[in-house]
Amino acid sequence: HYYITNNLRKLNMTSEQFLVRRPEQYRGTNTRHLSVQEVGRFNDLNPEEPMTVWSVHSGDDTPELCRIPQLEAPIQLPMSLRTEEPAEPSLDCSSVDKILRWAEAVNYSMCDVDIVASRRLIRKLCQIPYNRKDPWKAKLYKYNNTLYLESDDTHLDGPVFWPDDYRKYGEWGVVFEDVMRTGGRRTPGYSCQDVDIRMTRLIQLGPLKLLTNSRIPCRLPGDHQDVLENYVELKTAPVIETDRQHVNFERFQTRKFWAHCAPLGIDKVYVGFRTEDGDLKAIQKFTMKDLERIASNYWRPECMLSFLKELMCWLQDKTSNGMTYSLTYDGQGFNDPVKLVPGEQDDLVRIVRATFPEE
């Protein structure tokens, strides 16, 4: 009966469209309307062992495997970020699956959560007004008034294959994280991946509550406590030697860093500036206010947060319980809308329904 009713509703539903306005037309929502709180952590580094979980409200001490390592920046530069170890292919399991596994393990109630989405998807969605030619696709499922969103990377005529350069930069980023946790004491050429602590956060954006998770590479050193306001993000970027590289950093890199950090309550990012050969030349700390000031001629945080809030509210209004959807943006022109159409039953439905037994 459920599937028959569901299919009939799909036949009666037409495509919904959400128009993307010009960046200067988005106002009203800024960081004052954004609040973030940590609700727990988990460490799923070894898939053959049970997930190590912790809840803020449990009253228990943080397990050793869920403690965030302190920042220990290297003193001797330059330093090579190249690694001789072949990178293992990432299995990259569902972000919704990991969030729900954590919620189930710590008995976290989803009744007050409006939307569940990965950090990666939040970062992509809030930048849409500035990335008008960047196509993407996501799948959605609504259950008990909570909307579950998952990136769909198998689009545009098949799977997305990352160019070798992007894969190389990702590997260097992993080495940079290890360098910043150890002061660069590990053997050169060794890419350490023994830290995979993920924090679960509840984001209040206007009227909406979003549940998400993300990796936390390290926290501030010294006497700083292991709490949200002391966590830092680590990123790499090309060294700035020409006027064009300077403009690219101000216009694009700062926006990516801000979208990666600010919506999740991270205020500081340490950027390692590297050469095209993978040599780390300099390290610089930026706060979110620093990024906003540097890029004031190119992007506004109010635009990204306003767009994200409007899109999420629209999705909540246009979706119904028990329905699956496909959310797409073609990126073929500046007037392309975000499209919401009925989707097929897939693994996202199975993951959500497996977590919540029939009442």
C-alpha angles and dihedrals in degrees: 000000000000094000094044091051091044093052092048090053090050092053090053095048121092125204114279121213132204114199118223110220128203114283094248090059094065112089141139103060119085138149090289087069092050125084128171131191132181114238100175151318140237137191116209098166094131109049090192091064130060116273113264106231138184134181124207090222096049094089090224126125115261109268115246092245090056098049115113113235119235124252114258109173118201119252100202114073144212098051131172119247093186118120128204094198115098110243115245113234111257116241088203098192122201114299090211089053092055094047092049093046089054092046091050093047094053095035093243114176117233094192094102096042115103100183137016115200139149124254089243092057094046089051091051096045097050091054096053095105088060097037099056094152097046109101121207143161135209135182125224138196126183120208128167090350092303116117116215117202127191130178113247108211096175098086141107095058098323142328121348112246114202115226116245091251093058091047090050092050090050091053091049089051090056091050090048090055090052091047091053092051096047105030088246095292097135122099110280112254093031117120107203118204101171095120118073104148114157125195123212112217135187110216120199108203110173106303094344132092115207124191115205142149138214143174116268112207099186149324135236115289130243122031095345111131125239094257136121099263091058098052119109134198123226122213139162129221136176116273113262110239105137136047090249092054089049092054092045091053093049095043105037114011095050091052093050092049092048094048089048095052117020100059088055097048098257111140103180134053127183111211122203111206110213138181124240086259092059100256115146107226106170143359123215132180121223129185120209089254089054090054092047091050094047093050100038091122094053113036143006127217089216089063095052096045093043092051092047092051094046093048094048093047090049091051092051090051096046099045131078133208115270094020130119123210144185118224115198141174116191098196092208096128145358092262096054113126129214105257127212116195134162113277137202129261107267144151092299090064091047092051094050096043092047089058095052114048118213112279 
